[in-house]
Amino acid sequence: MHRCVFTLLLLAVAGCTEPRSAQCKEVCKREAECVDTTGSKMPFDEKECVAACAALENDVADNGAKVRRHVDCVHKQQACEAVLECK
């Protein structure tokens, strides 16, 4: 559920022309793999995730720290179930 909220927040802020961060690509790829691996019914679009992540990442004043915490969480997790629980 927390993952869905974060994804929705990412999608709400995403712009079509946001630059694509390598960090965001990596994290969204991992999350997409985990959604597939676990058979999760969670709606997830890797390209939308990257776009939204990049938009939030560039909004340093309000959302940059949230993105960093999420990226750190995903990097620390071994199990896909834990990755999908990252906020």
C-alpha positions in Angstrom: 0.0 0.0 0.0 2.8 2.4 0.9 4.4 1.6 -2.5 1.2 2.5 -4.3 1.0 5.9 -2.4 4.6 6.7 -3.4 4.0 5.7 -7.0 0.9 7.8 -7.2 2.8 10.8 -5.7 5.6 10.2 -8.3 3.0 10.0 -11.1 1.2 13.2 -9.9 4.4 15.2 -10.2 5.9 13.7 -13.4 6.3 15.8 -16.4 6.8 14.6 -20.0 10.0 16.4 -20.5 11.8 15.6 -17.2 15.4 14.4 -17.7 15.9 10.8 -17.0 18.2 10.1 -14.0 20.4 7.0 -14.0 19.5 6.5 -10.4 15.8 6.7 -11.1 16.2 4.2 -14.0 18.0 1.8 -11.8 15.5 2.0 -8.9 12.4 1.8 -11.1 13.9 -1.2 -13.0 14.5 -3.0 -9.7 10.9 -2.2 -8.6 9.5 -3.4 -11.9 11.4 -6.6 -11.7 10.1 -7.1 -8.1 6.5 -6.4 -9.2 6.9 -9.1 -11.9 8.7 -11.6 -9.7 6.3 -11.4 -6.8 3.2 -11.5 -9.1 2.0 -8.3 -7.4 -1.2 -6.9 -8.6 0.1 -3.4 -7.9 -0.2 -1.2 -10.9 3.3 -0.2 -12.0 4.7 1.4 -15.1 8.5 1.5 -15.2 8.6 4.5 -17.6 6.2 6.5 -15.6 8.1 5.7 -12.5 11.4 7.0 -14.0 9.7 10.2 -15.2 8.1 10.8 -11.9 11.2 10.0 -9.9 13.3 12.4 -12.0 10.7 15.1 -11.5 10.7 14.7 -7.7 14.5 14.3 -7.7 14.8 17.7 -9.3 12.5 19.3 -6.8 15.3 19.4 -4.2 13.5 21.8 -1.9 10.4 19.7 -1.3 11.0 16.2 -2.5 14.6 15.5 -3.1 15.2 14.0 0.4 12.1 11.7 0.0 13.6 10.4 -3.3 17.0 9.8 -1.7 15.4 7.9 1.2 13.4 5.7 -1.2 16.4 5.0 -3.4 18.5 4.1 -0.3 15.7 1.8 0.9 15.5 0.0 -2.5 19.3 -0.4 -2.6 19.5 -1.9 0.9 16.9 -4.6 0.3 17.7 -8.1 -1.0 14.1 -9.5 -1.1 11.6 -8.2 -3.6 8.9 -8.1 -0.9 11.1 -5.7 1.1 11.8 -3.6 -2.0 8.0 -3.2 -2.6 7.6 -2.0 1.0 10.0 0.9 0.6 8.3 4.3 1.1 
